[in-house]
Amino acid sequence: IETNNIVAVTGGSTLAAVAEMMNADSKELNPLFVPARGGLGEEVRNQANTICAKMAEMAKGNYRLLHLPDELSEDAYLTMME
């Protein structure tokens, strides 16, 4: 990771394990972790939002959350956009 990189993170048990194994670089890199997909419906520890937060904690960076389900029907999408 280089200074001020934005890292998109998906969910799943593999990336959850990667997040647990990360450690902070001694440099001030200030990475930003963002979920590449929504969540809801699976184990919370394997959701992209949770993994982003853990990676940011371990890398001494920042994160943003995506408060949307992984899949939306067209009707649900249109309702949210109103």
Buried (B, 14 or more C-beta within 10 A) or exposed (E): BEEEEEBEBBBBEEBBEBBEEBEEEEEEBEBBBBBEBBBEEEEEEBBBBBBBBBBBBBBBBBBEBBEBEBEEEEEEEEEEEE
